[in-house]
């Protein structure tokens, strides 16, 4: 666990996600729409499932795919960091965790 990488650089995060077919997403976890977004990175086929859903009312559950610029605005505003396992040859582990930057 001690050898995990802590990423805050936008390009490094985007590259890490792209290598694993990850896409930025947001889940609204507040009782009112757009008040308390929770960041996610969705992988593989899950990244495409959102596009097939009809328009949903706010707080209907599930995630919404967003552009990286919007995702990084929320990421930086919340002063988050992304913790990922180190690269291992032949393996693309998509395990990740969000922490506050002051916890690094």
C-alpha positions as CSV (number, residue, x, y, z in Angstrom):
1,X,0.0,0.0,0.0
2,X,2.9,2.4,0.8
3,X,4.0,2.3,-2.9
4,X,0.8,3.7,-4.2
5,X,1.0,6.8,-6.4
6,X,-0.8,10.0,-5.5
7,X,-1.8,12.0,-8.6
8,X,-2.9,15.6,-8.7
9,X,-1.6,16.5,-12.1
10,X,-4.4,16.7,-14.6
11,X,-2.5,15.2,-17.5
12,X,-1.2,12.3,-15.3
13,X,-4.8,11.5,-14.2
14,X,-6.2,11.8,-17.7
15,X,-3.4,9.5,-19.0
16,X,-4.0,7.0,-16.2
17,X,-7.7,6.9,-16.9
18,X,-7.3,6.7,-20.7
19,X,-5.0,3.7,-20.4
20,X,-7.8,1.9,-18.6
21,X,-10.6,3.2,-20.8
22,X,-11.8,5.4,-18.0
23,X,-14.1,8.3,-18.4
24,X,-14.9,11.2,-15.9
25,X,-18.3,11.1,-14.3
26,X,-20.2,12.8,-11.5
27,X,-22.9,11.5,-9.2
28,X,-25.2,14.1,-7.5
29,X,-25.5,12.9,-3.9
30,X,-27.4,15.9,-2.5
31,X,-31.1,16.2,-2.0
32,X,-31.1,19.1,-4.4
33,X,-29.7,18.8,-7.9
34,X,-26.2,20.1,-8.6
35,X,-25.4,20.9,-5.0
36,X,-23.1,18.1,-3.9
37,X,-21.4,16.3,-6.8
38,X,-19.3,13.2,-6.1
39,X,-16.5,12.5,-8.6
40,X,-16.2,9.1,-10.2
41,X,-14.1,7.5,-13.0
42,X,-16.1,4.8,-14.8
43,X,-14.4,2.1,-16.8
44,X,-14.9,0.0,-19.9
45,X,-18.4,-0.7,-21.0
46,X,-19.8,1.3,-18.0
47,X,-18.6,4.5,-19.6
48,X,-20.9,3.9,-22.6
49,X,-24.0,2.7,-20.7
50,X,-24.8,6.3,-19.5
51,X,-25.2,7.4,-23.2
52,X,-28.0,4.9,-23.8
53,X,-30.2,6.1,-20.9
54,X,-33.0,8.6,-21.5
55,X,-32.9,12.0,-19.8
56,X,-33.3,11.5,-16.1
57,X,-34.7,13.9,-13.5
58,X,-32.1,15.3,-11.1
59,X,-31.1,12.9,-8.3
60,X,-32.6,9.9,-10.1
61,X,-29.5,7.9,-9.3
62,X,-26.6,6.8,-11.4
63,X,-23.8,8.9,-12.8
64,X,-23.5,11.5,-15.5
65,X,-20.5,11.5,-17.9
66,X,-18.9,14.9,-17.9
67,X,-16.0,16.5,-19.8
68,X,-12.6,16.4,-18.1
69,X,-12.5,20.2,-17.7
70,X,-15.7,20.2,-15.6
71,X,-14.4,17.1,-13.7
72,X,-11.1,18.8,-12.9
73,X,-12.8,22.0,-11.7
74,X,-14.6,20.0,-9.1
75,X,-11.5,17.9,-8.3
76,X,-9.4,21.0,-7.7
77,X,-12.1,22.9,-5.8
78,X,-12.4,20.0,-3.4
79,X,-8.6,19.8,-3.2
80,X,-8.6,16.1,-4.0
81,X,-5.9,13.7,-5.1
82,X,-6.2,10.4,-6.8
83,X,-4.4,7.4,-5.3
84,X,-3.6,4.6,-7.7
85,X,-1.4,1.5,-7.5
86,X,2.0,1.6,-9.2
87,X,2.2,0.5,-12.8
88,X,3.1,-3.2,-13.2
89,X,4.1,-4.7,-16.5
90,X,1.3,-6.6,-18.1
91,X,-1.4,-5.3,-15.7
92,X,-3.7,-2.3,-15.8
93,X,-5.2,-2.1,-12.4
94,X,-8.1,0.4,-12.3
95,X,-8.3,0.4,-8.5
96,X,-8.3,4.0,-7.3
97,X,-9.3,6.1,-4.3
98,X,-10.0,9.8,-3.9
99,X,-8.4,11.5,-0.8
100,X,-8.0,15.1,0.3
101,X,-4.6,16.6,-0.7
102,X,-3.8,17.5,2.9
103,X,-3.9,13.8,3.7
104,X,-0.9,13.0,1.5
